[in-house]
Amino acid sequence: MAVKEFPMGTPLIQSEQAITAIHVIAKGTVRASYPGGEFYLQKGDVIGVCELFYDSYFISYKAVEDTTLASYACTDGHLAELLKTKSDLSNLIVSSLFRQIQEILDQYELMKFDCGNFYQYLMKSYSEYCRFTAKHGLPTRVLPGLEEVSELVLEEDVSDWLHGYYAQLQRIMKSISAKAQIADFVLGMLLKASQDVYDIISVCRELYDYKAGIASLLMSENRLDFFDLYASTLYRIGAHSEDSTSITAALGTMMIQLESQDSIDKAMYKSRVKEYKEKLEALSQAADSPTGQNAASADDAPNLTDSILIITQYSEFDKESCAHFQAAIDKYNKLSDKNATDDATRKLRMTITKLFYQIYTAAFMKSLNDPNVPKIVKMFFNFGYVDETLAGLENAAYLYSIVDSLPSDPSHNVYTAYEWLKAVYEGKKAPCRNEFDNDYAAYVHELKVTGKITAAEEGPMLTDRTQQVTFELDNMFQSVNKMTFGRISIFCPVFSESNVLKDLADTLVSAEKIKESFEHIRHTDFSAYYRDTMYSNPDIGIAKETVGVEILPDVILMPNVGIRGVMWQEIEGRKRTTPSRMMLSLFQMEDLNNILVRLTGEYRWEMCKRIQGARWNDVSEPSLTSEYFDYIQFYKKNRELSADAKDKVKLSMQKAKNSFKEMFIRDYESWIIYEGAGSPRLNKVARAILFTHCPFSREIRGKLKANPLYKETMDRYEIKLSQKVHHMDNLFQKLKNAGVEVPKEIAAQREFLLM
């Protein structure tokens, strides 16, 4: 036995730490915590008694006051010996076990009850929000992810009889004196109990994640949440309207709900509440003011009347179809809920979508030879704008003000959709692949093979720019516009106020914002967009050297208000030194940096598959995809993973819908956003794979060097890196001795290795 004192606030044991001993609390109080729950241990309780069946802890323990622990080794048969020889200790262990199981079971039942109530509260909140907006003629907005929320369903739940079983077992054990208890029976009971506790906490983790998902819909960092919907509704109807009291009461109830949610960032919550109260006070003061100084002058607003008529007339498309389109837009405009999922609304959206693209194509073709495209038509091309009322007059005026100065930059690979389509027509860019992964040449060849065109027609069609841009409009443009919007089931390509969840000026994506995001990613994962190419210069004695070339992606800004990004293709054609193509919404409601991190992860996966070809998942040929595939496929047998880590992998795979690619992308997001900032989130196996193939920059490696979680992997990486640098140094010296100037490609490769 070893006795040791710990000051208040000391982390005693972390989850996944190896179990080598049990610890009896001789003095003080200890907080035991796990996802979604916590309980307190006092003098006489035993730390680790719930985890004895496993090699590592799955509960974390922290001293909440000055604490003294008496520790007993519990490996290699020590525990069985303790139970046989120390009856008093055996009694402490058993009584503490039952207290802890009771706490954990009570918290499980409370969490499950809370999940049901929380879901009902969310649905009721949305119904109330819809009622408020309908009553005041405001657009009803749909939050991303709301349609995916359903009542709690657990694949594996805690058995109903477990609570009663341990209550009865506790009574039985109390009736037997400590000296009469059979050590083998007690040991077996402890091991079985730890398995049950592990299963209960695994379910608690699912309950915690479920509540966290609902809580993020109520309030989140990206502000796509109910708190913002309710607050913006209140700002629109005014502080003194008849419904303002009901909305402020609803917001007050929401704040009470959020205060009790552990998953909500407390600093973010306080900031949002403070901002809301300040705006509410300012709104109230403005309403009491006799002057209307804040009202916009009608003379300042652009004339956007009959926008849809201007657009359809410009397109010179079939008059009957244009009239049909105008009627459909008028009908859509009158809907109180434009994002409804009933059949009539869904069919109306489909009709609008079909006619929208036909008119868009006709107008685009005409604009190619028109140096003076009307501003309203430009709004149609770049924003999907068709009607001032549908867009909201304030939004329409903003779109009008920026349409001639959009912050794209084709010279640095950032295009609006219209600029991209023009680049395709002008031959500056090849069309993207279609949804079947066929490029334009393959598509034309398929037309010939299927008899839709003749062999004589194939050649001219390959170079026909009108056909090329039509291919782009019919395939990539339509598919990606829906995908970047994000909510496919309610997609409609026309700009509608109902889809604007934040201020447009704050969400407008610019070339500068994209550049900053990519610089942040490359600061962490410096090799993200480098591709290995072969350099050869026999004249100076270089037969073959592998050098990295950085190729940043083309980014295309689609004409919608959306929440997703799309990594459409990793290269152009078959040449590996061509840019990948990524698509974003021009108005991005989600955090741009997080979206580009995700797209970079997807790019890394797809680029590795492209390079490896058919052997992308063959672990005998080490690569990012093959090693990650092997890790996920055989994680249950991996001795480097604790039981808790394996359980987390299982849950993560369920969330990723058993997609290896999706699982990797999620881990890559954690790698860049959290691990790169010194906050470990991955297990040791995933961390080793990512460190090997997506290493941090030298600056970040320096910061993490002292962290034991990274030491082993970092040491291996540094050894391999030093070998490569040594090879380059020898090559430099060889060229210097020969009096030959070092080629810029070789110099750049050495700089790359030292990043």
C-alpha positions in Angstrom: 0.0 0.0 0.0 1.2 3.5 -0.9 -0.3 6.7 0.6 -0.1 10.0 -1.2 -1.7 13.4 -0.8 -3.0 15.5 -3.7 -4.0 19.2 -3.6 -7.4 20.5 -4.6 -7.9 20.6 -8.4 -5.4 17.8 -9.2 -6.4 15.5 -12.1 -5.9 12.1 -10.5 -6.8 9.8 -13.4 -7.6 10.5 -17.0 -9.9 8.3 -19.2 -7.9 5.7 -21.2 -5.1 5.7 -18.6 -3.8 2.2 -17.9 -5.1 0.6 -14.6 -2.3 -0.5 -12.3 -4.0 0.1 -8.9 -7.1 0.8 -7.0 -7.2 3.8 -4.7 -9.0 4.1 -1.4 -10.0 7.7 -0.5 -8.6 8.2 3.0 -9.5 12.0 3.1 -11.2 14.4 0.8 -13.6 14.4 -2.1 -13.1 13.3 -5.7 -15.2 14.0 -8.8 -15.7 11.1 -11.2 -16.8 12.2 -14.7 -17.8 10.6 -18.0 -19.6 12.0 -21.1 -22.9 13.3 -19.8 -22.5 12.5 -16.2 -20.6 12.9 -13.0 -20.7 11.8 -9.3 -18.7 12.4 -6.2 -16.7 10.0 -4.1 -16.0 10.5 -0.4 -13.8 9.1 2.3 -14.0 5.3 2.1 -14.9 5.1 -1.6 -12.6 3.3 -4.0 -11.4 4.8 -7.3 -11.3 2.3 -10.2 -13.6 -0.3 -8.7 -16.1 0.1 -11.6 -13.4 -0.5 -14.2 -11.5 -3.6 -13.0 -12.5 -5.8 -16.0 -10.6 -3.5 -18.4 -7.0 -2.6 -18.9 -7.7 1.1 -18.8 -10.0 3.6 -17.1 -13.1 4.9 -18.8 -14.0 7.4 -16.1 -11.9 10.5 -15.2 -11.2 11.4 -11.6 -10.3 14.8 -10.1 -9.7 16.0 -6.6 -12.2 18.7 -5.7 -10.5 19.3 -2.3 -7.3 18.3 -0.7 -7.3 14.5 -1.0 -5.3 11.6 0.4 -5.3 8.2 -1.4 -4.2 4.8 -0.3 -3.2 2.8 -3.4 -3.2 -1.0 -3.8 -1.7 -2.8 -6.8 -4.4 -4.7 -8.7 -2.5 -6.4 -11.5 -1.3 -9.9 -11.9 -3.5 -11.5 -9.3 -2.9 -8.8 -6.6 -6.6 -8.0 -6.4 -7.6 -11.6 -5.7 -4.9 -11.8 -3.0 -6.2 -8.5 -1.4 -9.7 -9.8 -1.3 -8.6 -13.0 0.4 -6.3 -11.4 3.0 -7.8 -8.0 3.7 -11.5 -8.5 4.5 -11.9 -4.8 5.6 -10.6 -3.7 2.2 -12.9 -6.2 0.5 -15.9 -4.7 2.4 -14.9 -1.2 1.4 -14.6 -2.2 -2.3 -18.0 -3.9 -2.4 -19.9 -1.2 -0.6 -18.2 1.5 -2.8 -19.0 -0.4 -5.9 -22.8 -0.5 -5.1 -22.8 3.2 -4.3 -21.2 4.1 -7.6 -23.4 1.8 -9.6 -26.5 3.3 -8.0 -25.2 6.8 -8.9 -24.5 5.8 -12.5 -27.8 4.1 -13.0 -29.8 7.0 -11.5 -28.0 9.4 -13.9 -28.6 7.2 -16.9 -32.4 7.1 -16.1 -32.4 10.9 -15.7 -30.5 11.5 -18.9 -32.9 9.2 -20.9 -35.9 11.1 -19.5 -34.2 14.4 -20.3 -33.6 13.3 -23.9 -37.3 12.7 -24.5 -38.3 16.0 -22.9 -35.6 17.9 -24.8 -36.8 16.5 -28.1 -40.4 17.5 -27.4 -39.2 21.0 -26.4 -37.4 21.4 -29.7 -40.4 20.4 -31.7 -42.7 22.6 -29.7 -40.2 25.5 -30.2 -40.2 25.1 -33.9 -44.1 24.9 -34.1 -44.2 28.2 -32.0 -41.7 29.8 -34.3 -43.7 28.8 -37.4 -46.9 30.3 -35.8 -45.2 33.6 -35.1 -43.8 34.0 -38.6 -47.0 33.0 -40.3 -49.0 35.4 -38.1 -46.7 38.3 -39.0 -46.1 37.4 -42.7 -42.4 36.7 -42.2 -40.4 34.0 -44.0 -40.3 30.7 -42.1 -36.7 29.6 -42.1 -35.5 26.0 -41.7 -32.4 25.2 -39.8 -29.8 22.9 -41.3 -30.0 19.5 -39.5 -33.5 20.0 -38.1 -35.0 17.6 -40.6 -32.5 14.9 -39.4 -33.6 15.1 -35.8 -35.9 12.3 -34.6 -37.0 10.9 -31.3 -34.3 9.0 -29.4 -33.8 5.4 -30.6 -31.0 3.3 -28.9 -29.6 0.3 -30.7 -28.5 -1.1 -27.4 -30.1 0.0 -24.2 -29.6 -0.8 -20.6 -31.6 -3.8 -19.4 -34.6 -2.9 -17.3 -33.8 -5.5 -14.6 -30.3 -4.2 -14.0 -31.3 -1.6 -11.4 -33.3 -4.1 -9.3 -30.6 -6.7 -9.7 -27.9 -4.6 -8.1 -30.2 -3.4 -5.4 -31.0 -7.0 -4.4 -27.4 -8.0 -4.7 -26.4 -5.2 -2.4 -28.9 -6.4 0.2 -27.5 -10.0 -0.1 -23.9 -8.8 0.3 -24.8 -6.7 3.4 -26.3 -9.8 5.0 -23.0 -11.6 4.7 -20.2 -10.6 7.0 -17.0 -9.4 5.3 -15.1 -12.4 6.7 -17.6 -14.9 5.3 -17.5 -13.5 1.8 -15.8 -15.8 -0.7 -13.0 -13.9 -2.4 -13.5 -15.6 -5.8 -17.2 -14.8 -5.7 -16.5 -11.1 -4.9 -13.8 -10.9 -7.6 -16.3 -12.4 -10.2 -19.0 -9.9 -9.1 -16.6 -7.0 -9.4 -15.5 -8.0 -12.9 -19.1 -8.6 -14.0 -20.2 -5.2 -12.5 -17.4 -3.4 -14.3 -18.7 -4.8 -17.6 -22.2 -3.6 -16.8 -21.0 -0.1 -15.8 -19.0 0.1 -19.1 -22.2 -0.7 -21.0 -24.2 1.9 -19.0 -21.7 4.6 -19.6 -21.5 3.7 -23.3 -25.3 4.3 -23.5 -24.8 7.5 -21.5 -22.3 8.7 -24.1 -25.0 8.2 -26.8 -27.5 10.1 -24.7 -25.0 12.9 -24.2 -24.4 13.1 -28.0 -28.1 13.1 -28.7 -28.7 16.0 -26.2 -25.6 17.9 -27.6 -27.1 17.6 -31.1 -30.4 19.2 -30.0 -28.5 21.8 -27.9 -26.5 22.9 -31.0 -29.8 23.5 -32.8 -30.8 25.8 -29.9 -27.5 27.7 -29.9 -24.2 27.1 -31.7 -21.0 28.9 -32.7 -22.2 29.3 -36.3 -25.4 31.0 -35.2 -27.6 28.7 -37.3 -29.9 28.1 -34.3 -33.3 28.6 -32.8 -32.0 31.4 -30.5 -31.1 33.4 -33.6 -34.4 32.6 -35.3 -36.5 33.7 -32.3 -34.4 36.8 -31.7 -34.5 37.9 -35.4 -38.2 37.4 -35.4 -38.5 39.6 -32.3 -36.3 42.3 -33.9 -38.5 42.2 -37.1 -41.9 42.5 -35.4 -40.8 45.1 -32.8 -40.4 45.3 -29.1 -44.0 46.5 -28.5 -46.0 44.1 -30.8 -48.7 41.9 -29.3 -46.5 38.8 -29.7 -43.2 40.3 -28.4 -43.9 39.2 -24.8 -44.5 35.6 -25.9 -41.3 35.6 -27.9 -39.2 37.1 -25.1 -40.7 34.5 -22.8 -39.8 31.7 -25.2 -36.2 33.1 -25.4 -36.1 33.2 -21.6 -37.2 29.5 -21.4 -34.6 28.7 -24.0 -31.8 30.3 -22.0 -32.9 28.3 -18.9 -32.7 25.1 -21.0 -29.2 26.0 -22.4 -27.7 26.9 -19.0 -28.0 23.3 -17.9 -26.4 21.8 -21.1 -22.7 20.8 -20.6 -22.1 20.7 -24.3 -22.8 24.4 -24.8 -19.7 26.6 -24.6 -20.3 28.9 -21.6 -18.4 31.8 -22.9 -20.3 31.7 -26.3 -23.6 31.4 -24.4 -22.9 34.5 -22.2 -21.7 36.5 -25.3 -24.9 35.6 -27.2 -27.2 36.4 -24.3 -25.4 39.7 -23.7 -25.7 40.7 -27.4 -29.4 39.8 -27.4 -30.2 41.9 -24.3 -28.3 44.9 -25.7 -30.2 44.7 -29.1 -33.5 44.3 -27.3 -32.9 47.4 -25.2 -31.8 49.4 -28.3 -34.9 48.1 -30.1 -37.1 49.2 -27.3 -35.6 52.6 -27.2 -35.9 53.0 -30.9 -39.6 52.1 -30.7 -40.2 54.7 -28.1 -38.4 57.4 -30.1 -40.8 59.8 -31.9 -38.4 60.2 -34.9 -37.9 57.7 -37.6 -34.3 58.5 -38.3 -33.3 54.9 -38.7 -35.9 54.3 -41.4 -34.3 53.9 -44.9 -35.4 56.4 -47.5 -37.5 54.9 -50.3 -35.6 57.1 -52.7 -32.4 55.3 -51.8 -33.6 51.9 -52.8 -32.9 50.7 -56.3 -35.8 50.1 -58.7 -36.2 46.3 -58.7 -39.9 46.2 -59.8 -40.7 43.5 -62.3 -37.3 41.8 -61.9 -38.6 38.5 -63.2 -40.0 40.1 -66.3 -36.7 41.7 -67.1 -34.9 38.4 -66.6 -37.2 36.3 -68.8 -37.4 38.9 -71.5 -33.6 39.1 -71.6 -33.3 35.3 -71.9 -35.5 35.3 -75.1 -36.6 31.8 -74.0 -39.9 30.3 -75.0 -42.6 32.8 -74.0 -45.0 30.1 -72.8 -42.3 28.6 -70.5 -41.4 32.1 -69.2 -45.1 32.7 -68.4 -45.3 29.4 -66.6 -42.1 30.3 -64.7 -43.5 33.7 -63.6 -46.8 32.0 -62.5 -44.9 29.4 -60.5 -42.7 32.1 -58.8 -45.9 34.1 -57.9 -47.4 31.0 -56.4 -44.2 30.2 -54.5 -44.1 33.7 -53.2 -47.5 33.4 -51.6 -46.6 30.3 -49.7 -46.3 30.9 -45.9 -43.8 28.1 -45.6 -41.6 27.8 -48.7 -39.6 24.9 -47.2 -42.6 22.7 -46.6 -42.3 19.1 -47.5 -45.9 18.3 -48.7 -46.4 17.0 -52.2 -47.8 20.3 -53.6 -44.9 22.4 -52.4 -42.4 19.8 -53.5 -43.8 19.6 -57.0 -43.9 23.4 -57.2 -40.2 23.6 -56.3 -39.4 21.0 -58.9 -41.2 23.0 -61.6 -39.4 26.2 -60.7 -36.1 24.3 -60.7 -36.5 22.9 -64.2 -37.6 26.2 -65.7 -34.9 28.2 -63.8 -32.1 26.2 -65.4 -33.6 26.4 -68.9 -33.9 30.2 -68.6 -30.5 30.5 -67.0 -28.9 28.6 -69.9 -30.7 30.8 -72.5 -29.8 34.0 -70.7 -26.1 32.9 -70.2 -25.7 32.1 -73.9 -27.0 35.5 -74.9 -24.8 37.3 -72.3 -21.7 35.9 -74.0 -22.0 38.4 -76.8 -23.5 41.2 -74.7 -21.0 43.7 -73.2 -23.8 45.5 -71.2 -25.6 42.8 -69.3 -28.3 44.5 -67.1 -27.6 44.5 -63.4 -30.8 42.5 -62.6 -29.7 39.8 -65.0 -26.3 39.8 -63.4 -28.1 39.3 -60.0 -29.9 36.3 -61.6 -26.6 34.8 -62.8 -24.6 35.3 -59.6 -27.3 34.9 -56.8 -30.2 33.0 -58.4 -32.2 36.3 -57.8 -35.6 36.4 -59.7 -38.0 38.5 -57.6 -37.6 41.4 -55.2 -40.4 40.3 -52.9 -39.2 36.7 -52.8 -35.7 37.9 -51.9 -36.9 40.5 -49.4 -36.5 44.2 -50.3 -33.5 44.7 -48.0 -31.7 41.6 -49.3 -32.5 42.6 -52.9 -31.1 46.1 -52.4 -27.9 44.6 -51.0 -27.5 42.2 -53.9 -28.0 45.1 -56.3 -25.3 47.1 -54.5 -22.6 44.3 -54.8 -23.3 42.6 -58.1 -20.8 44.7 -60.0 -18.0 44.3 -57.4 -18.1 40.6 -56.3 -15.0 39.7 -54.3 -13.9 36.8 -56.5 -10.5 36.6 -58.1 -10.1 34.3 -61.1 -6.4 35.2 -61.3 -6.0 33.4 -57.9 -8.4 30.5 -58.7 -11.5 31.9 -57.1 -14.5 32.2 -59.5 -18.1 33.1 -59.3 -20.3 30.5 -61.1 -20.8 32.9 -64.0 -17.0 33.6 -64.3 -16.3 29.9 -64.3 -18.9 29.2 -67.0 -17.3 32.0 -69.1 -13.9 30.5 -68.5 -15.1 27.1 -69.8 -16.7 28.8 -72.9 -13.5 30.7 -73.6 -11.4 27.5 -73.4 -9.5 28.7 -70.3 -10.9 25.9 -68.2 -12.0 22.4 -69.1 -15.5 21.3 -68.1 -15.8 19.4 -64.8 -16.6 15.8 -64.7 -20.3 14.9 -64.6 -22.0 13.0 -61.7 -20.9 9.7 -63.3 -17.2 10.8 -63.0 -16.9 11.2 -66.8 -15.1 14.2 -68.2 -16.3 15.9 -71.4 -14.1 13.8 -73.7 -15.5 10.6 -72.1 -19.0 11.9 -72.3 -18.7 12.6 -76.1 -17.1 9.2 -76.7 -20.0 7.6 -74.8 -22.5 9.5 -77.1 -20.7 8.0 -80.1 -20.6 4.5 -78.6 -24.4 4.6 -77.8 -25.2 5.8 -81.3 -26.4 9.2 -80.3 -23.8 10.9 -82.5 -21.8 9.7 -85.4 -18.0 9.2 -85.6 -17.9 12.2 -87.9 -19.7 14.4 -85.3 -17.4 13.3 -82.4 -14.4 15.4 -83.5 -16.1 18.7 -84.0 -18.1 18.2 -80.8 -14.9 17.8 -78.7 -13.8 21.3 -79.6 -17.3 22.9 -79.7 -17.2 25.5 -76.8 -20.9 25.9 -76.8 -21.4 22.2 -76.3 -18.7 22.2 -73.6 -20.4 25.0 -71.6 -23.8 23.3 -72.1 -22.3 20.1 -70.6 -21.1 22.2 -67.6 -24.5 23.8 -67.2 -26.4 20.6 -67.5 -24.2 18.5 -65.1 -21.8 20.1 -62.6 -23.7 23.4 -62.3 -27.1 21.8 -61.5 -25.8 19.1 -59.2 -23.4 21.2 -57.2 -25.9 24.1 -56.8 -28.2 21.7 -54.9 -25.3 20.0 -53.0 -23.8 23.3 -51.7 -27.3 24.5 -50.7 -27.2 21.6 -48.3 -30.8 20.8 -47.7 -31.5 18.7 -50.7 -35.1 17.8 -49.9 -36.2 21.5 -49.9 -33.8 22.8 -52.6 -35.0 25.5 -54.9 -32.5 27.5 -57.0 -34.1 30.9 -56.7 -32.9 33.3 -54.1 -35.5 33.4 -51.2 -35.5 35.3 -48.0 -36.6 32.1 -46.3 -33.1 30.6 -46.7 -31.2 33.6 -45.3 -30.3 32.7 -41.8 -27.7 35.3 -41.2 -26.8 38.8 -42.4 -25.7 38.5 -46.1 -22.8 40.9 -45.7 -21.3 38.6 -43.0 -21.7 35.5 -45.0 -20.5 36.7 -48.4 -17.5 34.5 -49.4 -14.6 36.4 -50.8 -11.3 35.4 -52.4 -9.5 37.0 -49.3 -11.5 34.9 -46.9 -10.7 31.8 -48.8 -7.0 32.7 -48.9 -7.0 33.2 -45.2 -8.7 29.8 -44.6 -6.3 28.0 -46.8 -3.3 29.7 -45.1 -4.6 28.5 -41.7 -5.0 24.9 -43.0 -1.5 25.0 -44.6 0.0 26.5 -41.5 -1.1 23.3 -39.7 -1.0 20.7 -42.4 1.8 22.2 -44.5 1.9 19.4 -47.1 -1.9 19.3 -47.7 -1.7 20.5 -51.3 1.7 19.3 -52.2 1.9 16.5 -54.9 4.9 14.4 -55.6 6.4 14.7 -59.1 9.5 13.4 -60.7 12.4 15.7 -61.5 15.2 14.6 -63.8 18.2 16.5 -65.2 20.9 14.0 -66.4 23.0 16.9 -67.7 24.0 17.8 -64.1 23.9 14.3 -62.7 20.3 14.1 -61.4 18.8 10.9 -62.7 15.5 11.0 -60.8 14.4 12.9 -57.7 11.0 13.1 -56.1 10.0 16.8 -55.5 6.8 18.2 -54.1 4.8 20.8 -56.0 2.0 22.8 -54.3 -1.2 23.0 -56.4 -4.0 25.0 -54.7 -7.6 24.2 -55.8 -9.9 26.1 -58.1 -12.8 27.4 -55.9 -16.2 28.1 -57.6 -18.8 30.2 -55.7 -22.3 28.8 -56.5 -25.3 31.2 -56.8 -27.1 30.2 -53.6 -27.3 30.7 -49.8 -26.0 27.4 -48.5 -24.4 25.5 -45.7 -22.1 22.9 -47.5 -19.0 22.7 -49.6 -18.2 20.2 -52.3 -14.9 18.6 -53.3 -16.0 17.8 -56.9 -12.8 16.4 -58.3 -9.2 16.1 -57.2 -7.5 16.7 -60.5 -8.4 17.8 -64.1 -8.3 14.9 -66.5 -5.3 12.6 -65.7 -2.6 15.1 -65.1 -1.6 15.3 -61.4 -0.3 18.8 -61.5 -3.7 20.3 -62.3 -5.9 22.0 -59.6 -8.6 20.2 -57.7 -12.1 21.8 -57.9 -14.0 22.8 -54.8 -17.4 24.5 -54.7 -18.9 26.7 -52.1 -22.1 28.8 -51.8 -21.5 32.4 -52.5 -23.3 33.2 -49.3 -22.0 30.6 -46.8 -24.1 30.2 -43.7 -21.7 27.7 -42.0 -18.2 28.5 -40.8 -16.0 28.8 -43.9 -12.8 27.7 -42.3 -14.5 24.4 -41.0 -15.9 23.7 -44.4 -12.6 24.1 -46.2 -10.9 21.9 -43.5 -13.5 19.2 -44.4 -12.9 19.6 -48.1 -9.2 19.4 -47.6 -9.6 16.1 -45.7 -11.8 14.8 -48.6 -9.2 16.0 -51.1 -6.4 14.2 -49.2 -8.4 10.9 -49.3 -9.4 11.2 -52.9 -5.9 12.2 -54.1 -4.3 9.3 -52.3 -6.8 6.9 -53.9 -6.0 8.5 -57.3 -2.2 8.0 -56.8 -2.5 4.4 -55.3 -5.1 3.3 -57.9 -6.5 -0.2 -57.4 -4.2 -0.7 -54.4 -5.6 2.2 -52.4 -6.7 -0.2 -49.6 -3.8 -2.6 -49.8 -1.9 -2.2 -46.5 1.2 -4.0 -47.9 1.7 -0.8 -49.9 1.7 1.8 -47.0 -0.4 4.9 -47.8 -2.9 7.2 -46.0 -5.9 5.3 -47.3 -4.5 1.8 -46.9 -3.4 2.3 -43.4 -6.6 4.1 -42.3 -8.7 1.4 -44.1 -6.8 -1.3 -42.2 -7.2 0.5 -38.9 -11.0 0.8 -39.2 -11.5 -2.7 -40.7 -9.7 -4.4 -37.8 -10.0 -2.0 -34.9 -11.8 -4.6 -32.7 -8.7 -6.7 -32.8 -6.2 -3.9 -32.3 -4.4 -4.3 -29.0 -3.2 -0.7 -29.0 -6.8 0.5 -28.5 -8.5 0.4 -25.1 -12.1 -0.9 -24.8 -13.3 2.7 -24.5 -11.4 3.7 -27.6 -12.9 0.8 -29.5 -16.4 1.8 -28.4 -15.8 5.3 -29.6 -14.7 4.0 -33.0 -17.8 2.0 -33.2 -20.1 5.0 -32.4 -18.1 7.2 -34.8 -18.6 4.6 -37.6 -22.3 4.6 -36.9 -22.4 8.4 -37.2 -20.4 8.2 -40.4 -22.9 5.6 -41.8 -20.1 3.0 -42.0 -18.2 5.1 -44.6 -14.4 4.8 -44.2 -14.0 8.0 -46.2 -16.4 10.0 -44.0 -14.8 8.5 -40.9 -11.4 9.8 -42.1 -12.7 13.2 -42.9 -14.1 13.6 -39.4 -10.8 12.5 -37.9 -9.0 14.9 -40.2 -11.2 17.8 -38.9 -10.3 16.9 -35.4 -6.7 16.7 -36.4 -6.6 20.2 -37.9 -9.0 22.0 -35.6 -8.2 20.4 -32.2 -5.0 18.4 -32.2 -3.2 21.1 -34.1 -4.2 23.5 -31.3 -2.8 21.1 -28.7 -6.2 19.6 -27.7 -6.0 15.8 -28.2 -9.2 14.2 -29.6 -8.0 11.1 -31.5 -7.0 7.7 -30.3 -3.3 6.8 -30.6 -3.7 4.7 -33.7 -5.6 7.4 -35.7 -3.1 10.0 -34.4 -0.1 8.0 -35.6 -1.6 7.5 -39.1 -2.4 11.2 -39.5 1.0 12.3 -38.1 2.7 10.1 -40.6 0.8 11.2 -43.7 -0.5 14.7 -42.7 2.3 16.0 -40.4 2.1 19.2 -38.6 4.3 22.1 -39.5 7.7 22.5 -37.7 6.3 25.3 -35.5 3.4 23.2 -34.3 5.6 20.1 -33.9 7.9 22.2 -31.6 4.9 23.2 -29.4 3.7 19.6 -29.1 7.1 18.0 -28.5 6.7 18.0 -24.8 3.4 16.2 -25.0 3.9 12.4 -24.3 0.9 11.6 -26.6 2.9 12.7 -29.6 6.5 11.7 -28.6 6.7 8.2 -30.1 5.1 9.2 -33.4 7.0 12.4 -33.6 10.3 10.7 -33.0 9.7 8.2 -35.9 8.7 11.1 -38.1 11.8 13.2 -37.3 14.1 10.2 -38.0 12.6 9.7 -41.5 12.6 13.5 -42.1 16.3 13.7 -41.1 17.1 11.0 -43.6 15.4 12.9 -46.4 17.1 16.2 -45.4 20.5 14.4 -45.2 19.9 13.0 -48.8 19.2 16.6 -50.0 22.3 18.0 -48.2 24.4 15.4 -49.9 22.9 16.3 -53.3 23.5 20.0 -52.7 27.1 19.3 -51.8 27.6 17.1 -54.9 26.3 19.9 -57.1 28.4 22.5 -55.3 31.5 20.3 -55.8 30.8 20.0 -59.5 30.3 23.8 -59.7 26.7 23.4 -60.8 23.9 25.8 -59.7 21.3 24.0 -57.6 18.0 23.8 -59.7 15.1 25.7 -58.2 13.0 22.5 -58.0 15.7 20.9 -55.8 16.1 24.0 -53.6 12.3 24.2 -53.2 12.1 20.6 -52.2 14.7 21.1 -49.4 12.7 24.2 -48.1 9.6 22.0 -48.2 11.2 19.3 -46.1 12.2 22.0 -43.5 8.7 23.3 -43.1 
